[in-house]
Every structure is written in structure tokens, then in C-alpha cells.
Amino acid sequence: MASTSRLTRRLLGEGDRWPLGSLWGETRLRLPHTGAYVNVLTGERFAVRGDVRVAELLATFPIALLLREES
């Protein structure tokens, strides 16, 4: 299952900047499984229990490709 955002330009307002971190507010992404995930684009790791804040996922890079780590 994949998820992507649409219309992120509305988050940015005026100016040219990437939709990072706090611009996402309290938006959350529900993931299909609880566990450890790694963003394969940045190497960042996340512990997920149901959902995760998008601001956390996109704190340093404007996209995330998450892969669940097997235990």
C-alpha cells in the first residue's frame, strides 16, 4: 500500500520552499503494521504503533519511502 499527498502547494503559501516538518501540523499517516520502519531515502528509523506524525516523517526531506524492518 502506498500513500502520497496531493496539493501540497496549499501548505506552503507564498514562496518556494519544501513541505517539511511543522508545515504538516498534526497530520498523521496510518501504517498497516506496528513496528520499526526505515525511510530508505534518508536512513531515518521510526517506531510506529498504528500511525505516525507526517511532520516527523518529513522533518528533513520532503518525501519518505518507508520499509518495515523485520524483527
Secondary structure as the mmCIF struct_conf table of DSSP 4:
data_model
#
loop_
_struct_conf.conf_type_id
_struct_conf.id
_struct_conf.beg_label_comp_id
_struct_conf.beg_label_asym_id
_struct_conf.beg_label_seq_id
_struct_conf.end_label_comp_id
_struct_conf.end_label_asym_id
_struct_conf.end_label_seq_id
TURN_TY1_P TURN_TY1_P1 THR A 8 THR A 8
HELX_RH_AL_P HELX_RH_AL_P1 ARG A 9 LEU A 12
BEND BEND1 GLU A 14 GLY A 15
HELX_RH_3T_P HELX_RH_3T_P1 GLY A 21 TRP A 24
TURN_TY1_P TURN_TY1_P2 GLY A 25 GLU A 26
STRN STRN1 ARG A 28 ARG A 30
BEND BEND2 PRO A 32 HIS A 33
STRN STRN2 GLY A 35 ASN A 39
TURN_TY1_P TURN_TY1_P3 VAL A 40 THR A 42
STRN STRN3 ARG A 45 VAL A 48
BEND BEND3 ARG A 49 GLY A 50
STRN STRN4 ASP A 51 ARG A 53
HELX_RH_AL_P HELX_RH_AL_P2 VAL A 54 LEU A 57
TURN_TY1_P TURN_TY1_P4 LEU A 58 LEU A 58
BEND BEND4 ALA A 59 PRO A 62
STRN STRN5 LEU A 66 ARG A 68
HELX_LH_PP_P HELX_LH_PP_P1 GLU A 69 GLU A 70
#
